[in-house]
Amino acid sequence: MDRSFEVLNRILEGEHMAIEQYQACIDTLSDGPIRNHLTAILTDHKNHATRIAYYIQTNGGHVQEGAGLIDILNLKNRVGNFGKEKPDEMLERLYSGENKGLVQAVQFAEQNLTSAEKEVLEPIFADEHDHLKQLQKLKEGLYYH
């Protein structure tokens, strides 16, 4: 079970990184549809983090809050550029991060978790697939306006 908690904490760390990344983008945008969509995705990531942390705690594990130090330092460097990016570049970066994070989380889950633990993550992964679709639609909308 310790390995499971380690994997779940890694997935939780990814959620925290997503929260930081989306928040940084939202902070650079003025009110409008892109900001509203990103805020909805941010809210999903916050809910995912809460659900994963709750599962870990209620099953005897210890939650490691936040993204890891190295990841935070790397993220701070990347996030610093968001204010200088055009919205289409920002959306591309968010899409790429969301996609890489999801692929990695699914692989960790498949390789290391029990079917009951994977079942907890299934709705989270489904939401994140939806995030990719939403980001893609936003990107396409920008290219055609």
Secondary structure, DSSP 8 states (H G I E B T S, - for coil): -HHHHHHHHHHHHHHHHHHHHHHHHHHHS-SSHHHHHHHHHHHHHHHHHHHHHHHHHHTT-----S--HHHHHHHHHHHTTGGGS-HHHHHHHHHHHHHHHHHHHHHHHHHH--HHHHHHHHHHHHHHHHHHHHHHHHHHHHHT-
